[in-house]
Amino acid sequence: MESESIIMVNITQKNTTLRKAVARAILKVSRQETIDAIKSGTVPKGNVFEFSRAAGLLAVKKTSDVIPDCHPMPVEFTEIRHSIDGLSISVEVEVHTIYRTGVEVEAMHGAAITALTMYDMLKPIDKEIEIANIKLLHKEGGKSDHLKDGFAELTCAVVVCSDTIAKGEGVDTAGKAAMTRLKKYGFKKIVYQVIPDDAAIIRFTVEQLVAENISLLLFTGGTGLSPRDVTPDAIAPLIEAPISGIMETVRRYGQERMPYAMLSRGVAGFIKNSLVITLPGSLSAVNEAMDALFPHVLHVFKVRAGQRHSS
């Protein structure tokens, strides 16, 4: 029987964003005298709150050392709060990072070690202490927050610009991959077309889809530097409200993974009520662009509708 390999989850496709988590542990003592000793600072082993807070801070930073699949990460902020309610002591640990993955485990590990340190300090004076529970109270950051918004009311078109595929001499993988991603984000209506690398046809297709009031137009292919790469040149003059940050994000994300991303000439912006985004034509480049942009970019429709960002 072959042994299974242990691997760390791949997070290289994720975006670096601000992520937060708050976890809580409850420590229960058996008598009021224990609480009084904590408040008066007469516990033989020292100041319970200060010692346990220091231990919790270390635990947050050392989480990846003891939890095998946790990624080492920069911990930008940690706060540990104690509160007393009767014979229960609540420990809340809040952790922030700007990274590709969340800090839920770091917050829970910090809460656990803070409570365990308190247990160790108090056991000489109270033999009936217990740690009741460790629970994640809150988390934010990453794609899951944006997926909660729901975009079922939006419509989308995926247009593949390729002479080869239009002639039936090639198979589209990039456009189909984009459609799969969009369905995951809640799009119900997705129009799919394949057209040649022809500026006039590209412009006609854009104008037709805009007239149909399609919310999002994704064009794949024709954003490079070969003589037939004319997608940006055809679409850029039609854009009424350019959003340069969209393609800057795609290029930055791609540049972190391969050096040729700088050569993409993609453009993005609104034509009337339709957001148009031009993406490269390769499967890997489209997947990277979708990782870089979605679902966060869809917030632009709420901005256009006059809704303020909630955070």
C-alpha positions as a Markdown table, in Angstrom:
| # | Residue | x | y | z |
|---|---|---|---|---|
| 1 | Met | 0.0 | 0.0 | 0.0 |
| 2 | Glu | 1.4 | 3.3 | -1.1 |
| 3 | Ser | 1.6 | 6.1 | 1.5 |
| 4 | Glu | -0.2 | 9.3 | 0.6 |
| 5 | Ser | 1.9 | 12.4 | 0.3 |
| 6 | Ile | 1.2 | 15.4 | 2.5 |
| 7 | Ile | 1.0 | 18.7 | 0.6 |
| 8 | Met | 0.2 | 22.3 | 1.6 |
| 9 | Val | -2.8 | 23.7 | -0.2 |
| 10 | Asn | -1.9 | 25.8 | -3.2 |
| 11 | Ile | -2.9 | 29.4 | -2.6 |
| 12 | Thr | -0.9 | 31.0 | -5.4 |
| 13 | Gln | -4.0 | 31.7 | -7.4 |
| 14 | Lys | -5.6 | 33.8 | -4.7 |
| 15 | Asn | -5.5 | 37.6 | -4.4 |
| 16 | Thr | -3.7 | 39.4 | -1.6 |
| 17 | Thr | -6.4 | 41.2 | 0.4 |
| 18 | Leu | -7.1 | 42.5 | 3.9 |
| 19 | Arg | -8.4 | 39.5 | 6.0 |
| 20 | Lys | -9.7 | 39.5 | 9.5 |
| 21 | Ala | -10.9 | 37.0 | 12.0 |
| 22 | Val | -12.1 | 37.0 | 15.6 |
| 23 | Ala | -12.2 | 33.8 | 17.8 |
| 24 | Arg | -13.3 | 33.2 | 21.3 |
| 25 | Ala | -12.4 | 30.7 | 24.1 |
| 26 | Ile | -14.3 | 30.4 | 27.4 |
| 27 | Leu | -12.5 | 29.4 | 30.5 |
| 28 | Lys | -14.7 | 28.5 | 33.5 |
| 29 | Val | -13.5 | 28.5 | 37.1 |
| 30 | Ser | -15.2 | 26.7 | 40.0 |
| 31 | Arg | -15.3 | 29.4 | 42.7 |
| 32 | Gln | -15.4 | 33.2 | 43.2 |
| 33 | Glu | -12.1 | 33.1 | 45.1 |
| 34 | Thr | -10.3 | 32.4 | 41.8 |
| 35 | Ile | -11.9 | 35.4 | 40.1 |
| 36 | Asp | -11.0 | 37.5 | 43.1 |
| 37 | Ala | -7.3 | 36.4 | 42.9 |
| 38 | Ile | -7.2 | 37.3 | 39.2 |
| 39 | Lys | -8.6 | 40.7 | 39.8 |
| 40 | Ser | -6.4 | 41.5 | 42.8 |
| 41 | Gly | -3.3 | 40.2 | 41.1 |
| 42 | Thr | -2.6 | 37.6 | 43.9 |
| 43 | Val | -2.3 | 34.5 | 41.7 |
| 44 | Pro | 1.0 | 32.9 | 42.7 |
| 45 | Lys | 2.2 | 32.5 | 39.1 |
| 46 | Gly | 1.7 | 36.1 | 38.3 |
| 47 | Asn | -0.6 | 38.4 | 36.3 |
| 48 | Val | -3.0 | 36.0 | 34.6 |
| 49 | Phe | -4.2 | 38.4 | 31.9 |
| 50 | Glu | -0.8 | 39.8 | 31.0 |
| 51 | Phe | 1.0 | 36.4 | 30.9 |
| 52 | Ser | -1.8 | 34.8 | 28.9 |
| 53 | Arg | -2.0 | 37.7 | 26.5 |
| 54 | Ala | 1.7 | 37.4 | 25.7 |
| 55 | Ala | 1.3 | 33.6 | 25.2 |
| 56 | Gly | -1.6 | 34.2 | 22.9 |
| 57 | Leu | 0.4 | 36.7 | 20.8 |
| 58 | Leu | 3.2 | 34.2 | 20.4 |
| 59 | Ala | 0.6 | 31.5 | 19.5 |
| 60 | Val | -0.9 | 33.6 | 16.7 |
| 61 | Lys | 2.5 | 34.1 | 15.1 |
| 62 | Lys | 3.6 | 30.5 | 15.5 |
| 63 | Thr | 0.4 | 28.9 | 14.2 |
| 64 | Ser | 2.1 | 27.6 | 11.0 |
| 65 | Asp | 4.8 | 26.0 | 13.0 |
| 66 | Val | 2.3 | 23.6 | 14.7 |
| 67 | Ile | -0.6 | 23.3 | 12.3 |
| 68 | Pro | 0.9 | 21.5 | 9.2 |
| 69 | Asp | -1.4 | 22.9 | 6.5 |
| 70 | Cys | -1.3 | 26.5 | 7.8 |
| 71 | His | 0.7 | 28.9 | 5.6 |
| 72 | Pro | 3.3 | 31.2 | 7.2 |
| 73 | Met | 2.0 | 34.7 | 6.8 |
| 74 | Pro | 2.6 | 38.3 | 7.9 |
| 75 | Val | 0.5 | 39.0 | 11.0 |
| 76 | Glu | -0.3 | 42.7 | 10.8 |
| 77 | Phe | -2.4 | 43.1 | 13.9 |
| 78 | Thr | -3.4 | 41.1 | 16.9 |
| 79 | Glu | -5.6 | 42.1 | 19.9 |
| 80 | Ile | -6.4 | 39.8 | 22.8 |
| 81 | Arg | -9.3 | 40.9 | 25.1 |
| 82 | His | -10.4 | 39.3 | 28.4 |
| 83 | Ser | -13.8 | 39.8 | 30.0 |
| 84 | Ile | -15.3 | 38.3 | 33.2 |
| 85 | Asp | -18.9 | 37.2 | 33.5 |
| 86 | Gly | -19.6 | 35.5 | 36.8 |
| 87 | Leu | -17.3 | 32.4 | 36.9 |
| 88 | Ser | -16.6 | 32.5 | 33.2 |
| 89 | Ile | -13.7 | 34.4 | 31.5 |
| 90 | Ser | -14.1 | 35.1 | 27.9 |
| 91 | Val | -11.0 | 35.4 | 25.7 |
| 92 | Glu | -11.4 | 37.1 | 22.3 |
| 93 | Val | -8.5 | 37.2 | 19.8 |
| 94 | Glu | -8.7 | 39.4 | 16.8 |
| 95 | Val | -6.1 | 39.0 | 14.0 |
| 96 | His | -5.6 | 40.9 | 10.7 |
| 97 | Thr | -3.3 | 40.2 | 7.8 |
| 98 | Ile | -2.9 | 41.4 | 4.2 |
| 99 | Tyr | -2.3 | 38.1 | 2.5 |
| 100 | Arg | -3.7 | 35.4 | 0.2 |
| 101 | Thr | -5.4 | 33.3 | 2.8 |
| 102 | Gly | -7.4 | 34.0 | 6.0 |
| 103 | Val | -6.4 | 34.0 | 9.6 |
| 104 | Glu | -9.3 | 32.0 | 11.2 |
| 105 | Val | -7.0 | 29.3 | 12.5 |
| 106 | Glu | -4.5 | 31.9 | 13.8 |
| 107 | Ala | -7.2 | 33.6 | 15.8 |
| 108 | Met | -8.5 | 30.2 | 17.2 |
| 109 | His | -5.0 | 29.0 | 18.0 |
| 110 | Gly | -4.3 | 32.3 | 19.8 |
| 111 | Ala | -7.6 | 31.9 | 21.8 |
| 112 | Ala | -6.8 | 28.3 | 22.7 |
| 113 | Ile | -3.3 | 29.0 | 23.9 |
| 114 | Thr | -4.4 | 32.1 | 25.8 |
| 115 | Ala | -7.0 | 30.0 | 27.6 |
| 116 | Leu | -4.6 | 27.2 | 28.2 |
| 117 | Thr | -2.0 | 29.5 | 29.7 |
| 118 | Met | -4.7 | 30.8 | 32.1 |
| 119 | Tyr | -5.5 | 27.3 | 33.0 |
| 120 | Asp | -1.9 | 26.5 | 33.8 |
| 121 | Met | -1.5 | 29.6 | 35.9 |
| 122 | Leu | -4.8 | 29.0 | 37.9 |
| 123 | Lys | -4.6 | 25.3 | 38.4 |
| 124 | Pro | -2.6 | 25.6 | 41.7 |
| 125 | Ile | -5.5 | 27.5 | 43.3 |
| 126 | Asp | -8.5 | 25.9 | 41.5 |
| 127 | Lys | -8.5 | 22.2 | 40.5 |
| 128 | Glu | -11.9 | 22.4 | 38.7 |
| 129 | Ile | -11.1 | 24.8 | 35.8 |
| 130 | Glu | -12.3 | 23.9 | 32.3 |
| 131 | Ile | -12.0 | 25.4 | 28.9 |
| 132 | Ala | -15.5 | 25.3 | 27.6 |
| 133 | Asn | -15.3 | 26.0 | 23.9 |
| 134 | Ile | -13.2 | 27.6 | 21.2 |
| 135 | Lys | -15.2 | 29.2 | 18.5 |
| 136 | Leu | -14.7 | 31.4 | 15.4 |
| 137 | Leu | -16.9 | 34.5 | 15.8 |
| 138 | His | -16.2 | 36.4 | 12.7 |
| 139 | Lys | -14.2 | 36.5 | 9.5 |
| 140 | Glu | -13.9 | 38.7 | 6.5 |
| 141 | Gly | -11.8 | 39.2 | 3.4 |
| 142 | Gly | -11.3 | 37.1 | 0.3 |
| 143 | Lys | -13.7 | 35.9 | -2.4 |
| 144 | Ser | -16.4 | 34.4 | -0.1 |
| 145 | Asp | -17.5 | 37.8 | 1.1 |
| 146 | His | -18.2 | 39.0 | -2.5 |
| 147 | Leu | -19.9 | 35.8 | -3.4 |
| 148 | Lys | -22.5 | 36.5 | -0.8 |
| 149 | Asp | -23.7 | 39.6 | -2.8 |
| 150 | Gly | -25.2 | 37.5 | -5.5 |
| 151 | Phe | -25.2 | 38.6 | -9.2 |
| 152 | Ala | -28.0 | 36.5 | -10.6 |
| 153 | Glu | -29.7 | 39.6 | -12.1 |
| 154 | Leu | -26.7 | 40.3 | -14.3 |
| 155 | Thr | -26.3 | 39.0 | -17.9 |
| 156 | Cys | -23.1 | 38.2 | -19.6 |
| 157 | Ala | -21.6 | 37.4 | -23.0 |
| 158 | Val | -18.4 | 35.6 | -23.7 |
| 159 | Val | -17.0 | 36.3 | -27.1 |
| 160 | Val | -14.0 | 34.4 | -28.4 |
| 161 | Cys | -11.9 | 36.3 | -31.0 |
| 162 | Ser | -10.0 | 33.8 | -33.1 |
| 163 | Asp | -9.6 | 33.2 | -36.8 |
| 164 | Thr | -8.6 | 29.6 | -36.2 |
| 165 | Ile | -11.5 | 28.7 | -33.9 |
| 166 | Ala | -14.0 | 30.6 | -36.1 |
| 167 | Lys | -12.9 | 28.5 | -39.1 |
| 168 | Gly | -13.4 | 25.3 | -37.1 |
| 169 | Glu | -9.7 | 24.6 | -37.2 |
| 170 | Gly | -9.2 | 24.9 | -33.4 |
| 171 | Val | -11.1 | 24.2 | -30.2 |
| 172 | Asp | -12.0 | 27.0 | -27.7 |
| 173 | Thr | -10.9 | 26.3 | -24.2 |
| 174 | Ala | -10.4 | 29.8 | -22.8 |
| 175 | Gly | -13.9 | 31.0 | -23.5 |
| 176 | Lys | -15.5 | 27.9 | -22.1 |
| 177 | Ala | -13.3 | 28.2 | -19.0 |
| 178 | Ala | -14.5 | 31.8 | -18.5 |
| 179 | Met | -18.1 | 30.6 | -18.8 |
| 180 | Thr | -17.6 | 27.9 | -16.1 |
| 181 | Arg | -16.2 | 30.5 | -13.8 |
| 182 | Leu | -19.1 | 32.9 | -14.4 |
| 183 | Lys | -21.7 | 30.2 | -13.7 |
| 184 | Lys | -20.0 | 29.6 | -10.3 |
| 185 | Tyr | -20.4 | 33.3 | -9.5 |
| 186 | Gly | -24.2 | 33.1 | -10.1 |
| 187 | Phe | -24.6 | 34.2 | -13.7 |
| 188 | Lys | -27.7 | 32.5 | -15.1 |
| 189 | Lys | -27.7 | 33.9 | -18.7 |
| 190 | Ile | -24.5 | 33.7 | -20.6 |
| 191 | Val | -24.4 | 34.4 | -24.4 |
| 192 | Tyr | -21.5 | 32.6 | -26.2 |
| 193 | Gln | -20.1 | 33.6 | -29.6 |
| 194 | Val | -17.0 | 32.9 | -31.6 |
| 195 | Ile | -15.9 | 35.5 | -34.2 |
| 196 | Pro | -12.8 | 36.0 | -36.3 |
| 197 | Asp | -10.0 | 38.5 | -35.6 |
| 198 | Asp | -11.7 | 41.2 | -37.7 |
| 199 | Ala | -12.0 | 44.8 | -36.3 |
| 200 | Ala | -15.3 | 45.5 | -38.1 |
| 201 | Ile | -16.9 | 42.2 | -36.9 |
| 202 | Ile | -15.6 | 42.8 | -33.4 |
| 203 | Arg | -17.1 | 46.4 | -33.3 |
| 204 | Phe | -20.4 | 45.1 | -34.7 |
| 205 | Thr | -20.6 | 42.4 | -32.1 |
| 206 | Val | -19.9 | 44.8 | -29.3 |
| 207 | Glu | -22.6 | 47.2 | -30.5 |
| 208 | Gln | -25.1 | 44.4 | -30.9 |
| 209 | Leu | -24.6 | 43.1 | -27.4 |
| 210 | Val | -24.6 | 46.6 | -25.9 |
| 211 | Ala | -27.9 | 47.2 | -27.6 |
| 212 | Glu | -29.2 | 44.0 | -26.0 |
| 213 | Asn | -28.3 | 45.6 | -22.6 |
| 214 | Ile | -25.9 | 42.7 | -21.7 |
| 215 | Ser | -24.3 | 43.6 | -18.4 |
| 216 | Leu | -20.9 | 42.1 | -18.9 |
| 217 | Leu | -19.0 | 41.5 | -22.1 |
| 218 | Leu | -15.9 | 39.3 | -21.9 |
| 219 | Phe | -13.8 | 39.1 | -25.0 |
| 220 | Thr | -11.0 | 36.6 | -25.1 |
| 221 | Gly | -8.2 | 36.6 | -27.6 |
| 222 | Gly | -6.5 | 39.2 | -29.8 |
| 223 | Thr | -4.9 | 41.3 | -27.0 |
| 224 | Gly | -1.3 | 40.6 | -28.0 |
| 225 | Leu | 1.0 | 42.1 | -30.5 |
| 226 | Ser | 0.7 | 39.9 | -33.6 |
| 227 | Pro | -0.7 | 41.6 | -36.8 |
| 228 | Arg | -4.2 | 39.9 | -36.3 |
| 229 | Asp | -4.4 | 41.0 | -32.6 |
| 230 | Val | -6.9 | 43.8 | -33.1 |
| 231 | Thr | -9.4 | 43.3 | -30.3 |
| 232 | Pro | -8.3 | 46.3 | -28.1 |
| 233 | Asp | -7.9 | 48.5 | -31.2 |
| 234 | Ala | -11.5 | 47.7 | -32.2 |
| 235 | Ile | -13.1 | 48.1 | -28.8 |
| 236 | Ala | -11.1 | 51.0 | -27.2 |
| 237 | Pro | -12.7 | 53.8 | -29.3 |
| 238 | Leu | -16.2 | 52.6 | -28.3 |
| 239 | Ile | -15.5 | 52.7 | -24.5 |
| 240 | Glu | -17.2 | 55.7 | -22.9 |
| 241 | Ala | -15.9 | 55.3 | -19.4 |
| 242 | Pro | -12.4 | 53.5 | -19.3 |
| 243 | Ile | -11.5 | 51.6 | -16.2 |
| 244 | Ser | -7.7 | 51.3 | -16.5 |
| 245 | Gly | -7.4 | 49.7 | -13.0 |
| 246 | Ile | -9.1 | 46.5 | -14.3 |
| 247 | Met | -6.4 | 45.6 | -16.8 |
| 248 | Glu | -3.7 | 46.9 | -14.5 |
| 249 | Thr | -4.9 | 44.3 | -12.0 |
| 250 | Val | -4.8 | 41.6 | -14.6 |
| 251 | Arg | -1.3 | 42.5 | -15.8 |
| 252 | Arg | 0.1 | 42.8 | -12.3 |
| 253 | Tyr | -1.4 | 39.5 | -11.3 |
| 254 | Gly | -0.1 | 37.8 | -14.4 |
| 255 | Gln | 3.3 | 39.4 | -14.1 |
| 256 | Glu | 3.8 | 37.8 | -10.7 |
| 257 | Arg | 3.4 | 34.4 | -12.4 |
| 258 | Met | 5.1 | 34.8 | -15.8 |
| 259 | Pro | 7.2 | 37.6 | -17.4 |
| 260 | Tyr | 5.2 | 38.0 | -20.6 |
| 261 | Ala | 2.0 | 39.4 | -19.0 |
| 262 | Met | 3.4 | 42.9 | -19.6 |
| 263 | Leu | 2.8 | 42.4 | -23.3 |
| 264 | Ser | -1.0 | 42.2 | -23.1 |
| 265 | Arg | -2.8 | 45.2 | -24.5 |
| 266 | Gly | -6.2 | 44.5 | -23.0 |
| 267 | Val | -8.7 | 47.3 | -22.3 |
| 268 | Ala | -11.8 | 47.7 | -20.1 |
| 269 | Gly | -14.6 | 50.1 | -19.4 |
| 270 | Phe | -18.3 | 50.9 | -19.8 |
| 271 | Ile | -20.1 | 51.3 | -23.1 |
| 272 | Lys | -23.5 | 52.6 | -22.1 |
| 273 | Asn | -24.5 | 50.1 | -19.3 |
| 274 | Ser | -22.3 | 47.3 | -20.4 |
| 275 | Leu | -18.9 | 46.6 | -18.8 |
| 276 | Val | -16.5 | 45.4 | -21.5 |
| 277 | Ile | -13.3 | 43.5 | -20.5 |
| 278 | Thr | -10.8 | 42.1 | -23.1 |
| 279 | Leu | -8.8 | 39.2 | -21.9 |
| 280 | Pro | -5.9 | 37.2 | -23.5 |
| 281 | Gly | -6.8 | 34.1 | -25.6 |
| 282 | Ser | -4.9 | 31.3 | -23.8 |
| 283 | Leu | -6.5 | 29.1 | -21.2 |
| 284 | Ser | -3.9 | 29.8 | -18.5 |
| 285 | Ala | -4.1 | 33.6 | -19.1 |
| 286 | Val | -7.9 | 33.6 | -18.9 |
| 287 | Asn | -7.9 | 31.5 | -15.7 |
| 288 | Glu | -5.4 | 33.9 | -14.2 |
| 289 | Ala | -7.4 | 37.0 | -15.3 |
| 290 | Met | -10.6 | 35.5 | -13.8 |
| 291 | Asp | -8.7 | 34.8 | -10.5 |
| 292 | Ala | -7.4 | 38.4 | -10.5 |
| 293 | Leu | -10.8 | 40.1 | -11.2 |
| 294 | Phe | -13.7 | 38.0 | -10.0 |
| 295 | Pro | -16.0 | 38.3 | -8.2 |
| 296 | His | -14.6 | 41.6 | -6.9 |
| 297 | Val | -14.9 | 43.5 | -10.2 |
| 298 | Leu | -18.7 | 42.9 | -10.2 |
| 299 | His | -19.0 | 45.4 | -7.4 |
| 300 | Val | -18.7 | 48.0 | -10.1 |
| 301 | Phe | -22.4 | 47.4 | -11.0 |
| 302 | Lys | -23.5 | 48.4 | -7.6 |
| 303 | Val | -21.3 | 51.5 | -7.8 |
| 304 | Arg | -22.9 | 52.4 | -11.2 |
| 305 | Ala | -26.3 | 51.9 | -9.6 |
| 306 | Gly | -25.4 | 54.5 | -6.9 |
| 307 | Gln | -24.9 | 52.0 | -4.0 |
| 308 | Arg | -22.1 | 52.7 | -1.6 |
| 309 | His | -19.6 | 50.1 | -0.6 |
| 310 | Ser | -20.6 | 48.6 | 2.8 |
| 311 | Ser | -17.2 | 48.3 | 4.4 |
